[in-house]
Amino acid sequence: MKVPTAEEIEEVLDDCVRPILRADGGNARLESVKEDGTIFISFTGRCAGCPGADYTLAELVEPCLKDKLDGIKKVLTVPWHLPFQ
């Protein structure tokens, strides 16, 4: 299974995820792409710590990425208050 590149993921985030998040004062940052197809993102701005972030991940971010790109197994968030390692 070929995992998408960071550039491919960024393009999809720019096209179908970030405009919606930015409309509410938030954003999403790509943190990591793992070889098994797991994608890690963090929410920033007003999305950081938002009670609806899990819903946004499940209903917007993950479906959009999986619909546009092959090879994505799952999309997870990095907690906004912890540095990504």
C-alpha positions as CSV (number, residue, x, y, z in Angstrom):
1,M,0.0,0.0,0.0
2,K,1.4,3.4,-1.0
3,V,1.0,6.0,1.6
4,P,0.3,9.6,0.4
5,T,3.1,12.1,0.7
6,A,2.9,15.1,3.1
7,E,2.5,17.3,0.0
8,E,-0.5,15.4,-1.2
9,I,-2.1,15.5,2.2
10,E,-1.5,19.2,2.5
11,E,-3.1,19.8,-0.8
12,V,-6.3,18.0,0.2
13,L,-6.3,19.8,3.6
14,D,-6.0,23.1,1.7
15,D,-8.8,22.2,-0.7
16,C,-11.5,20.8,1.5
17,V,-10.7,21.0,5.2
18,R,-8.9,24.3,6.0
19,P,-11.4,26.7,4.4
20,I,-14.2,25.3,6.6
21,L,-12.0,25.4,9.8
22,R,-10.7,28.9,9.0
23,A,-14.3,30.2,8.6
24,D,-14.6,29.5,12.4
25,G,-11.2,30.9,13.3
26,G,-9.4,27.6,13.4
27,N,-7.0,25.5,11.3
28,A,-5.4,22.1,11.0
29,R,-1.7,21.3,10.9
30,L,-0.2,18.1,9.5
31,E,2.1,16.7,12.1
32,S,3.2,13.3,10.8
33,V,2.6,10.6,8.2
34,K,3.4,7.1,9.3
35,E,4.4,4.2,7.0
36,D,1.3,2.3,8.0
37,G,-1.0,5.0,6.7
38,T,-1.8,6.7,10.0
39,I,-2.0,10.5,9.7
40,F,-1.5,12.8,12.7
41,I,-2.9,16.3,12.7
42,S,-3.3,19.0,15.3
43,F,-6.0,21.6,15.5
44,T,-5.0,25.2,16.0
45,G,-6.7,28.5,16.6
46,R,-10.3,28.2,17.8
47,C,-10.3,24.5,16.9
48,A,-7.6,23.8,19.5
49,G,-9.4,22.3,22.5
50,C,-12.8,22.7,21.0
51,P,-15.4,20.3,22.3
52,G,-16.4,19.6,18.7
53,A,-12.9,18.7,17.5
54,D,-13.5,14.9,17.6
55,Y,-16.7,15.3,15.5
56,T,-14.8,17.5,13.1
57,L,-12.1,14.9,12.8
58,A,-14.6,12.0,12.3
59,E,-17.0,13.8,10.0
60,L,-14.8,16.2,8.0
61,V,-11.1,15.6,8.1
62,E,-10.9,11.8,8.0
63,P,-13.6,11.3,5.3
64,C,-12.2,14.0,3.1
65,L,-8.7,12.6,3.2
66,K,-9.8,9.0,2.7
67,D,-12.1,10.0,-0.2
68,K,-9.4,12.0,-2.0
69,L,-6.3,9.8,-1.2
70,D,-5.6,6.1,-1.2
71,G,-3.5,4.5,1.5
72,I,-4.8,6.3,4.5
73,K,-5.6,3.9,7.3
74,K,-6.7,6.4,10.0
75,V,-6.4,10.0,11.0
76,L,-5.7,10.9,14.6
77,T,-5.3,14.2,16.4
78,V,-2.4,15.3,18.6
79,P,-3.8,16.8,21.8
80,W,-3.6,20.6,21.4
81,H,-1.8,21.0,24.8
82,L,0.9,18.4,24.2
83,P,3.9,18.7,21.9
84,F,4.0,16.1,19.1
85,Q,6.8,13.6,19.4
